[in-house]
Amino acid sequence: MERNNWIETILNSTNGLTPVVPSDNLFSKIQAQIKNKNKVSEKIIWLVAASVAVLVVLNCSVLSSKTKKNKTSTTTYFENELNKSNQLYQ
């Protein structure tokens, strides 16, 4: 009961307040500040996108060349270990 009275008191405490009216220039000042913000040019965005694409292609090519080198080295290893001489018939 006491809690409900306290809640009602808090809710009714704003009944006599008048709403705050902002100045007429405030909205125009905010809009002017938004327009004055530095924006990133499209040229820079395209340059960043192109550099990311180049890095992805380079990484893929390095990874593929590494896997090819590993395959050839294992093949060479097996050839040398299994066939130590060229004699097919002994």
N, C-alpha and C positions, 0 to 999 in steps of 0.2 A: 504494500500500500504506500509506504513511504517512498519506495523507489519510483513508483508511478507518478507520485506528486513531484518528485525531483525532475523526472523526465519532462513532465508537462511544464514545469517552471522554466526549464532550459529552452524548450521549444517555443514558449510564449515570450521569451525575452527579446526576440527580434521583431515583435509586432509594432512597436512604436518607431522603428528606424525608417528613415527615408532612403531610397536608393541613391547611390552615388552616380552623378552624371559626369561623364568625361568631357573634356574640352573638345571643341569642334575641330581643332587642328590635330588632335592626337592621332586619328586614323590616317590623316595625310602624312604626318611625320613617320609613322610606322611604315607606310607604303614607300616613302622616299628612302628610308633606310634599307628596305628590302631590295629596291632597285639598284642601290649603290653598292651592294655586296659584289665582291669579285666573283665572276663566274669563270669556270674552266672553258677554254675555247674548244671547239670541235676538233681543231687540228691536233691539239695535245691528246685528246681522247683517242683519235685514230692512231697517233704515234705509239701510244701505250698499248693499244690493241695489237698493232703490228709487231711490236717488240715481244709481246707475250706469245704471239703466234710463232715468231722466229725461235724463241726459246723452246717452245714445245716441240717444234720440228727438229731442232738440234738434239734435244734430249732423246727423242725417239730414234734418231739416226745413231746416236752413240750407243744406246741400249741394243739396237739391232746388230751393230757391228761387234759389240762385246759378245753377244750370244753366238754370232757366226764364228768368231775367233775361238771360243770355247769348244764349239763343235768340231772344228778342224783340228784343234790341239788334241782332243780326246781321240779322234779318228787316227791321227798320226801316232799317238801313243800306242793304241791297240795294234796298228800295223807293225810298229817296231817290236813290240813284245811278242806278238803271235808269229810273225814271220821274220826270224832272225837271219835266215839265209834264203837265197833264191832257189835252193835245191828243192824241187818238187818231189823227186824220187831219190831215195837213199839206198 
